[in-house]
Amino acid sequence: MKKLLLLPLLVVSLFGENIVVKITKDLPYVYTTDSGKKVKIERIQDVNNRLTDDYTKTSRPCPPFCVQPTHVFIGIQNIEELELLKFMQDKVARGKGIVIDARLKSWFELETIPSAINIPFPIMQNSTKEKAKRIFTLLGMTIDADGTWNFSKVKELAVFDNGVWCGQAHRLISGFLKYNYPKSKIFYYRSGFQGWKLLGLTTIVHKEIKKD
């Protein structure tokens, strides 16, 4: 199984900057691209900051919101925040990888991780072979002369959902595997959006909620 190695991340000069809350002791922030715009990913600098939204909850009805297994499928590698940031720098930046938000569109639009695209889990969970073919083609799959699906150039995928209590990423990955997307090309960010927010990392809002 191919490993996503955690190599030293890009060290950014701190000269002239007063960064109290870094990502690691040598890494204050990283950059990625979201909707064609450069985005700086950093942690919230207010050391007294507290979460105040739905991600402060500790308990949700189970089912459906049950704790997910550490490894959702044999052959699917788990990653966490540092590996995801490395994935953005090494894979997303070079067009070799995609971060996928498996949640429903309304949640994705409300707030998500920078650079993520939305493939809601029902799209793959309920997909026909023809629909899977269209999606996989967008992800780099080619069709050989004999009709064989060729996955040699497909993009690597880092998939997440709400967090360890959410099964949406699990369901999306299951749909990908049903039509033989390579396990070696899929990475599961189990801590998900709640884990991202708990660390105070930068998020993106694609659709503002208008208040009356």
ChimeraX attribute file (.defattr): number of C-alpha atoms within 10 A of each C-alpha:
attribute: neighborCount
match mode: 1-to-1
recipient: residues
	/A:1	10
	/A:2	10
	/A:3	11
	/A:4	16
	/A:5	10
	/A:6	13
	/A:7	9
	/A:8	10
	/A:9	17
	/A:10	14
	/A:11	13
	/A:12	11
	/A:13	10
	/A:14	11
	/A:15	6
	/A:16	6
	/A:17	8
	/A:18	9
	/A:19	13
	/A:20	12
	/A:21	18
	/A:22	14
	/A:23	18
	/A:24	11
	/A:25	8
	/A:26	14
	/A:27	17
	/A:28	21
	/A:29	21
	/A:30	18
	/A:31	17
	/A:32	17
	/A:33	17
	/A:34	15
	/A:35	11
	/A:36	8
	/A:37	9
	/A:38	12
	/A:39	17
	/A:40	16
	/A:41	20
	/A:42	20
	/A:43	22
	/A:44	17
	/A:45	14
	/A:46	10
	/A:47	10
	/A:48	6
	/A:49	9
	/A:50	11
	/A:51	13
	/A:52	8
	/A:53	7
	/A:54	8
	/A:55	14
	/A:56	12
	/A:57	10
	/A:58	7
	/A:59	9
	/A:60	11
	/A:61	8
	/A:62	10
	/A:63	9
	/A:64	10
	/A:65	15
	/A:66	14
	/A:67	13
	/A:68	17
	/A:69	12
	/A:70	12
	/A:71	13
	/A:72	18
	/A:73	15
	/A:74	8
	/A:75	15
	/A:76	19
	/A:77	21
	/A:78	21
	/A:79	22
	/A:80	15
	/A:81	17
	/A:82	15
	/A:83	19
	/A:84	21
	/A:85	20
	/A:86	19
	/A:87	24
	/A:88	25
	/A:89	18
	/A:90	14
	/A:91	19
	/A:92	22
	/A:93	15
	/A:94	9
	/A:95	11
	/A:96	17
	/A:97	21
	/A:98	21
	/A:99	24
	/A:100	23
	/A:101	28
	/A:102	29
	/A:103	25
	/A:104	16
	/A:105	13
	/A:106	11
	/A:107	18
	/A:108	22
	/A:109	16
	/A:110	13
	/A:111	15
	/A:112	24
	/A:113	22
	/A:114	22
	/A:115	23
	/A:116	22
	/A:117	17
	/A:118	17
	/A:119	20
	/A:120	22
	/A:121	25
	/A:122	15
	/A:123	17
	/A:124	23
	/A:125	18
	/A:126	13
	/A:127	17
	/A:128	12
	/A:129	12
	/A:130	9
	/A:131	13
	/A:132	20
	/A:133	17
	/A:134	11
	/A:135	17
	/A:136	20
	/A:137	16
	/A:138	12
	/A:139	18
	/A:140	15
	/A:141	19
	/A:142	18
	/A:143	12
	/A:144	9
	/A:145	7
	/A:146	6
	/A:147	8
	/A:148	9
	/A:149	17
	/A:150	15
	/A:151	18
	/A:152	10
	/A:153	11
	/A:154	19
	/A:155	21
	/A:156	22
	/A:157	22
	/A:158	26
	/A:159	29
	/A:160	29
	/A:161	29
	/A:162	23
	/A:163	21
	/A:164	21
	/A:165	23
	/A:166	23
	/A:167	23
	/A:168	24
	/A:169	29
	/A:170	22
	/A:171	20
	/A:172	26
	/A:173	25
	/A:174	18
	/A:175	21
	/A:176	20
	/A:177	15
	/A:178	14
	/A:179	16
	/A:180	11
	/A:181	20
	/A:182	16
	/A:183	19
	/A:184	15
	/A:185	20
	/A:186	22
	/A:187	25
	/A:188	25
	/A:189	26
	/A:190	28
	/A:191	23
	/A:192	24
	/A:193	22
	/A:194	20
	/A:195	18
	/A:196	20
	/A:197	20
	/A:198	14
	/A:199	15
	/A:200	21
	/A:201	20
	/A:202	17
	/A:203	19
	/A:204	16
	/A:205	14
	/A:206	14
	/A:207	12
	/A:208	9
	/A:209	9
	/A:210	5
	/A:211	4
	/A:212	3
